[in-house]
Amino acid sequence: MNTRIAPSPTGKPHIGLIRTAYFNWLAARSTNGKFILRIDDTDTERSKVEHINEIIEAMDWLGLDYDEIEKQSCRHAIYRDYLDRISNNIRKTEDGAIVLIPTQTRDFFVDEIAGKISTSGTDKDYIEHNIVLWRSRNGGPTYHFASVVDDIEMKIDCVIRGVDHISNTARQIAIYDTLNQQIPKYHHIGLIHKDGKPLSKRDGAASILQYKADGINPDAMLNFLARMGWGPNVDDKSTSILTREDMLRMFWNEGHMRSQPSGLDIAKLASFNRKHNARNQQDKR
């Protein structure tokens, strides 16, 4: 399977982002597919080089290697080419933005975790009238359009991301259909929560690099990330400690992703850290 992670460099890398990166890495590496790091820097006003470097640092710390790194800001000519291909299915607004005229609006799509997800009336109305492909403000592609075009060009056939993208999925499928392209398999996993609310970039516990600075063992962090949104079919002492190699073997065939939220249990991370540090000490003897 070919997968990707497409972070927006508008802040420090979020633990939820890196959890999703790990799942996509596992999906690709366990099936001999490609894993691509794609920097979504189309928001030129808020994107910063320092945050791109932090994303790369976080990936390197955890050993999440990637086959390619791409920046969407360098791919405008490709997006323009795809826009030309659907010239009969676009319209311009008064302020110059380019809006999609979809060939169809699906009643539902199939999520590989949750099953059939119906398209709401609100989403249908948005799809039929409001999917902007090209901004008038800075003359650049929107998130929806750039994401779909890149997934087509990079032959992405598996997308693992948070449940907060479910509405985005229905909208992006409309772009796929208008381009007459096959959609990937979508897997929407539950968000990471703290104190009953989804973790945000503004939360002090959210930045993955803070855990690195605190001396957390990277293997412990991967174990921690794996158990937030994925669970083994046999969940007992034999699967309490899961190495990267364990996860590569088990990810698809011996466990499953979940759409329910996961709590950020720092005590559990500390426990994993002690156990992995002890294991590393044993291996050195």
Summary of the structure (lengths in Angstrom):
residues: 285
radius of gyration: 19.8
end to end distance: 38.3
largest distance: 71.2
contacts: 865
relative contact order: 0.15
helix: 44%
strand: 19%
